[in-house]
Amino acid sequence: MNSNNDISEVIRDWRYQPGQVSARKIKGKDGKEKIQMRVELGLLQMETEGRPDGKRPHGKESLLEYHLSRLEEYRAKHGSTKGFRLNKDECEDLYQEALEYYQRYLSLFSLKDYEGVIRDTERNLRVHNLAESYAVDEKYRRIFTKYVPYIIMMNAKARALIDLERKEYHKALMETKRGIQRIDEFFKNRGQSESSEKSEEIANLRELSEEIRRKKPLTELDKLKLELEEAVKREDFETAAKLRDVIKGLEGRKL
């Protein structure tokens, strides 16, 4: 046994906090950047590029890429993808791989590496689409698709927060709106429209929208509308009428 492999000192100085994603970037012995994520019984270490565990299954970047290449070979041979299937073991292996990417994009989100979050969430959406189309039975299709709303939410949040950092408030709001629409469409396409109303992911994106609006600087038109509200509250109808005329003029000019 080699005492140099003992990580007790590392985890003692980096306490685990339940319910909170705690991650950091370090330089590995190979000189490359790594991501470490603190978990209850220790820590996870992941590569920043490619598959998080650094493996290359079947010589490909990931199992997803391997099965996509199989799919293309099948299409070339048979003229279509009809009859192509992912068996039970292949579905389970793809699911475990997707979990690795999930752990990494959670870590990247906590580190505000939003570009990395976008990359890994889009990747997991691709694997879920593959499984939904070709999994051997309904059980595995459900296992993959149940997480799609969460992945869409994380993708939309990462995109919106990039825009927010750039002070591009309108773009940030559009990303949250687009995310909500994608989740809503996901439920509607599966005959689950009622799920949109109680979706935690949609509620989360709406909260982010409100946060963006609070940070967005007021335009001249916004300020006039607030003045109009105040004038109406104090029953200063003469001032309110003048403000309405100015607002109509500005809105007409904008159109």
N, C-alpha and C positions, 0 to 999 in steps of 0.2 A: 504493500500500500504506500502511496506517495502523499505525504502531508501537504505538498504544494498544491494539491487539487482541492483542499478544504476551502469552501467559500464562506465559512462561518463568520469571519471578520467582515467580509463584504456585506452580508445581509444584516449583520448586527448594526453597522453604520448607516444602513439604508433601510429604514423601518417600513414594513408593509402597512398600508392604510386601506382598510376594507372599503369597497365601493368607489375607490379612486384609482384611476389609471396613473401609474407612476413609471416614467420611462426616461432614459437618457441615451446619449450617443457617446461611444468610446472609440478609441483606436485599438484594433486587434493586433495580435502578435505578427500577423501578416501585413501590417501597415495599412489595412483597409478599415474604413469606418464601420462600426457595428451598432446595433440598437440593443439595449438591454431593457427588459420590462420586469419590474418587481412583482412577484406573485406570492401567494400566501406561504408556500413552502420553499421559496428560494427565488430564482430569477430565470427568465428566458433570455437567450441571446440570439439575435437574428441578423442576417445579412440585410443591407440596405437596398440591394438590387437583386433581381432574379428571385428564385425561390428562397423564402426566409431561412430554411435550414441549410442552404448552400448546395443541396443535391441537384443532380441533373438526371432525372429518371429517363431511361431509354435514350440518353444523349440529348434530350430536349431541356429547355429552360424549366418546364414544369409538366405535370401530368396533363394539364389542360392542353398545352401545345402538342403533346404526344397524341392525344385522342383527336384533336383537330386535324392533325396530319393523317391519322388513320381514316377519318371521315372523308377527307379529300381523295385519298387513295381509293376508298370504297366508291365514291362518286365517279371517279375516272374509270373504274372497272365496270360498274353496273349502270352508269348513265344517270343515276339518281341516288339519293340517300335512303330510299325506301328499303326497310329491312335492317338498317344499321341499328345496333343496340349496344348500350353500355350494361354489362352484367352487374350482378350484386356486388362483387368484390371491387369492380372498377368504380362503381358509384360510391362505395364506402371510402375508397382511397382518395377519390376526388373531393369528397366531403372533408376528410382529414386535412387535405392540402388547403382547402378553402379556409379552414380554421386557422391555419398558420398565417395566411394573408390577412385574416380578420384581426388576429393579435397584433400583426405589424401595423395595420392601418389605425388601430386604436392608439398604439404607441406614437405613431407619426402625428396623429391629431393632437395628442397631449403636448407634443413638441412643436406644434404649429407648423409642421412640414406638410402644408396642405396639398402641394403638388403630388407628393408621395401618396397621400390619402386618395386623391383622384385616380391616380394610376392603379392602386390596389383595389379600390372599389369597382372601377370599371372592369378590371380583370375578374373579380368575383361575380359580377353581373354576367359576364361571358360564360363562366362555368355553370352558373345557374340556368342560363338559357340552353346550354348544351344538354344538361341533365333533363330539363323539362321536355326537350324534343326527343331525346333518345334513351332515357333511363328505362330499364327493363320492365318496371311496373310502376303503378301509381304511388305506391309507398315512397319510393325514392324521389319521384317528382315532387311530392309534397314536402319532403325533408329539405329539398333545395329551395323551392319557391317561397316557403314561409318566411325566409329572411330577406327577400327582395325589397320590401318597403324600408327596412332598416338600412340596407346598403344604399338605396336611392337617397335616403335622408342624409347619410354621411357624405355622399358625393356632392349633394346640393349645398350642404353646410360648408364644405371645404371650398367650393367655388365661390360662394357668397362671401366667405371670410377673406379670401384673396382680394376680392373687389373692395371689401370694406377697408382693408389695410391700405389700399390705393386711393381711398376716399371716393370711390366710384359707387355712390350710394344707389343710384338708379339700377345699375347693373347687378348689384348685390341683391336688391329687392326682386329683380327679375329672376335670379337664380333660385331664390326661395319659392317664388311663385311657380317656376317650372318644376321644381322638385315636388311640390304639392300636387300639381297636375299629373305628374308621372305616377305618383302613388295612387291617386284617385283613379286613373286609367287602369292601373294594375288590378285594383279591386273590381272595377266595372267589367273588365274583360273576363273575370272569373265569376261573374254573377254575385259579387259580394259588395254591392254599392253601400250597404249599411255599415260596412267596416270602416269606410272613410270617416264617418262621424265620430267613431271612438278610437281612431288611429292615434297612438302616441307619437308616431313619427310626423304626422301632419301637424299635430299640436306643437311639437318641438320646432318645426319650421316656422310656424306662425309666431311663436315666441321670439325666434331670431329675427323675423320681419319687424316686429315691434321694436326690438332693440336697435335695429338699423335705422328705423324711422326716428327714434329718439336721438340718435347721433347725427342724423342728417341735418345740415345747416338749413335754417328757414330761408326760403326765397322771399322776394318782395311780395309775391302773391300770397304766400303762406302767412306772412305778417299781417297783411290787410284783412285776411279772413279771420285771424285771431282778434284783431281790432273790431271787426264787425260783430263777432260773438259777444265781446265785452260791451259794445254799444247797445246791443239788443238786451243784454242782461240788466243794464242800468236804465233801460227804457229811453235811451237817447235816440229817438227814431229819426231825427233830422240828420244826425251824423251817420246813422246806419244807412239811410237812403243814399247819402253821398258816397259812402264806402262801397255800396252795392254797384253804383254806377262805375266807379273806378275799377272794381273787380271785373265787371262785365267787359269793360274796355280792354283790360289787360288780357283776359281770356280770349277775347275776339282777336287781338293782335297775335296771341300765341298760336291760335288756329290758322 
